[in-house]
Amino acid sequence: MQSLPSLEVEEGGKPEVRIRLKDLQNRSDVAITMADDQVRPEDTLIRGNFFNRDLRQGLNLRCSNTKEEHAFTSDSSHPEGLSCIFFLQGQVDVRIGDKGFNLGPGRNGGAISAAGVLKKSSQPFQRATKQSQYVRHLVVSTTPEWLASSGFEASFGDGLNRQLQQQELLSKQWQPSLRLQGLIEEVFSPSVLLPQLLDLHLEARAIDIVGETLATLIQANGYCQAELKLGRHEQIRLQRARDFILADPSQALSVEVIAAAAGISASGLQRLFHRVEACSVFDYVRKIRLENAYAMLSAQRCSVQEASSLAGYKAPANFATAFKRHFGKTPRQVSADKG
């Protein structure tokens, strides 16, 4: 069996932690649903190394190297404030409030998958893993009070607050920059010589990670500012359309079907997508399908032929052309990256 990778920030060579199913079932703040009803309460659900540190009051860093032995779904809650979430290994589906994320390396071709979520209030949190897998992830979280006391609110507050006035949370899933990837790797592999300097090392990286995440949220590839100019009803309809598309990108979709699900006319929906996403509804659907196909190929969860069908292409040659135009790689190159 493959051995767990070491978690360098784990101190003193501590043995791996084993979490049984009943350990989570006994918690009042977590609800666990198992994909396999044959898993017994005494069975190990997760094993590996965990690191959890309050670097300052209101600034927390958590990371892990674990093996999830079984597929499961957990339901809990996320407190208000900022969460910076990064996955270096493993594939999970996450939902915070009404926002869904598919997290795992390979998303958009990157080695690290990132999501930033700023919550005005506590939000329902769901995390689902679909198979036994190794997981390596990092979360930096802050309270609103820490953001205010650390100067981030002064830097980003006006833009963020204007957006939070119209919605409960702000979120963005993106491909981290090389600088941000370097900061994350430095958390897992600190170069400090003295153990006493570890917290200072981690705090400096965590603050930089928070800054880049907030900058990404406020910019959000330019669409947030366009969304701010929408009325509340327009925002709701646009989000309904996005959620309907993301629920099953491979389903047969037309502008009329999506518009009906969003409660808007087809022409009105086209105007919203051109205004906010700078593309047509069809182009948006095609982009989501290609990204989904990329993630599946990169994780080696389907063949190129299956990915072509998943992306809605009848001719694999057309799929390969569109795929390379979008990502700069052919489907077979992506599929072979981990081979």
N, C-alpha and C positions, 0 to 999 in steps of 0.2 A: 504493500500500500504506500502511496506517495506520502512522504513526511510533510508535516506542516512547516511552512517557512517560518523562520524565527522573526519575532517582533523585537527589533533592536531596542526600542524604548522601554520594553519590559525590564524591570530592574531585578538584579540579583538572581537571574536564572530561575525564576519561579516556575513551578510545574504548570502544565496546561490546566485550564479550568474546564470542568465538565458540567454542563447544564442539562438536567433531565427534563423530560416533558412535564412531570409533575411539579418541578420547581417553578415553571411558568404558570401552570394551571392553578397553583396555590396563591399566585399574586392577584391582588384585587384590582391593580391598575392595568392589567394586560389580559386580553382574551385571545386564546390560541385555537386555531382550526387546523386540523391535520388533513392532508390529502389522502393519507393511508390510515384507515381506521384500525389497522392491525398493530399500529405502534402502541406500545404499552407505556403507562405513566412512568415506569422505572427506566425506560430506555433513554439513552443519551440523545438529546436533540442537537446540541451544539457543543463542540469542544475546541479548545484553542487558547490563545492569549488575548487578554484585554488590557487596555490602558485607559484610565479615566482620571483627569486632573482638573481641578479648579485652579487655573493659573492666576486669576484675580477674582475678586467677587464680581460675578456677572459674566466672566469669560471662562468657558469650559472647553476642554479638548478631550475627545474620545477617539480611540482607534483600536483596531482589532485585526488579528490574523486567526481565522477560525475555520473549522469544517462543519458545515450544516449537514447532518446525517440524513435528514428527511425533508421533504417538501412540506411547507407549512405557511400559514397566514397569521399574522399577529395584528391585533387592533388595540390601540392605546390613544394617547393624545400628545400633542406637541405644544409646549408653552409658548406664550407670546415672545416676540423677539426675532433674532436672525439665526437661521441655521444654514451653514455652509457644508454641503454633503459631497463627498468624493468617494468613488468606487474604483479601486485599482484591480480588483479581481472579483468575479462572481457576477451574476445577473439577477437583479431583483426588480419587482414592480412596486413602486411606492406611490401612495396617495396621501397628500396633506391637504385637508379641507376639500375643496373641489378641484384641486390640481393633481394631475397624474404624471408620473415620471417613470421611464424605463431606464434603469441605471445599470451600468456595467461597461467595462472597457470594450472598445470596438465601436461604440456609438459615434458616428460621424468620423470614424477612422482614427480615433485617439486612443492613447494608452490609458487615459484616466477619464472617467465620466463625472461631470459636475452638475450640481443643482444648488441654487441659492433660493431661500424662501424667507421672506420677511413677513411676520404675522402680527396683525394688530391685536389679536386676542388668541387664546388657546384654541387649537384646531384638532379635529379628529385625525388620527394618523394610522395608516394601514401599510403593512410591509408584507409582500408575498414572495416566496422563493418556490420555484416550480420543480426543483430537483436537488438531489444531493450535490453539494458543491463546496469549493473553497471560497472564502470571502475575505477580502482585504479592503478595509474602508476606514475613512477618517471623517469625523464631524467636528466642526468648530461652531459653537453656539454662544450667543450673547443675549443678555437681557436689554430691554430698552434703556434702562438706567445706565448700564455700562456704555452703551453707544453714546448717550448724552454726555456722560462724564469724561469720555475719552476723546471728545472732539469730532467724532464722526457725524453726529447730528448737525453740528454747525456746518460741516462740509457738504453733507448730502441731504440734510433735513428738509429743505424747502421742496426739492423735487420729489423726494420720497413721501413726504407728508401729503403733498397735493394728490399723489397717486393713491395713498392709503385712505384718503377721504372718500374715494369712490369705490373701494373694494377692500375686503377683509384681509387679503394678503397679496403680496407681490412675489412672483416667482420667475425663474429663468433656468432652463437647462442648456448647458453650452459646453463647448470643447475648451478646456483650460489652456491658457497661453503657456509657452515654454517656461516662462518665469514662474508661473503659478505651479506648474508641474514640479519644478525644481524645489519650491518651498515645501510641497507635500512630501517629496522624497526625503528632504532634510528632516522632516518630522519623524519619519520611520527610521532614518539612518543618521542620527545626530553626530556631528563631528567634534562635539565638546570633549575636552580631555578630563575635566573634573566633573564628577557626578553632581556636585553642588551647583554647577552652572546649567544643569539640564532644564530646569524650569524657566530660566531666563532665555535660553535658546528656544524653547518651545513657545514662550510668550511672544517673542519677536516674530517668529514665523506665523503664529496665529493672528497677530495684529495685521500683518501684511496680507494674509489670506482674507481676512474680513474686509480690508480696504478694497482689494480687487473684486471681491464678490459684490460689494455695494456699488462699485463703479459699473459692473456688468448689469446689475439690476436697474440702475438709473438710466443706462443707455439702452439696454435690451435691444440691441441692433436697430435702434431708431424707432421701434414700433410703439414704445410706451407713450412717447409724447403725442403720437397720432391718436392713440387710444384715449388719452386724457381729454381730447377734444370731442370725443363721442358722448352722446347722452347716455344716461343710465340704461335705458331700454336697448339702445344700440349695442352697448357693451355686453349685456346679458345675451342678446341674440348672437353676437359674434362668438362668445364663449360657448354657447350651446352648439354652434356649428363646428367649432374646433373639437369639442368633446365628442360629438357624434362621429366625426371623421376618425378620431384617435381610438374610439371604442373598437373598431374593426376596420383598419385601413384597407384590407383586402376585399371587403364586400363590394358588390356592384353599387356604385354611387353615381348620382347625377346632381347637377346643381338644384334641380327641382326637389329631389328627395332630401338633400341637405337643408335647403331653405325651409321645407315643410317642418323638419325636425326642429329648426331654430325659430320657427314662428315668424318668418319674414318672406317677402316675395323673392323670386329668383334674381330679379334685377337689383333689388335692394341689397341682397347678399353679395352680389358681384361688386357693387359700389363699396361695401364695407371692406371686402378683401383687397380691392385695389387701393383703398385709402390707408389701410393699416398694414397689410402684408406686402403691398406693392406688387401684387400678382393676382391672377384670376383664381377663382375657386378651384378650377381644374388643375392649374399649376401647383397650387398648395397641396391638393390631394396627391399629385404625382410626386412632389417632394417628400411628403410623409411616407408614401409607399416605398420610395427608393431608400430612405433612411432606415425604415423597418427591415427591408431586404438586406441592407448593409449590416445591420446589427445581427441578423440571423446568420448570415454568411460568416461574419467575423467570429461568431461564437460556435461555428460549425454545427448549427442546429438544422440546416437544410442544405440541399444541393443547389447548384446554380439553376437547374431547370425548375426546381420548386420555388426558388427566389424570384425567378422571372414571372411565374404564375402569381406569386404572392404580391408582386408589384403591379399586377394587372396587364402584363404583356403576353400576347399570344405567340409572338415571334421572339425567341431568345436573342436573335441578332439585334433586334430593336432595343431590347432590354439592355444588352451589353453596351450599345452605343450611348443610350441615355445615362446609364450608370457611370461610364467613364467620363462623360461630359460633366456630370455632377460632382464626382469624387476624384477624378484624375487617375483612377485605377480601374482595371477590368474586374468583373465579378470573380473570375478565377484567381486573380492575384490576391484579392481579399480573402477568399476561401482558403487559399494556401498559406496565408500569413502565419497561421498557428500550426500548420501541418508539420 
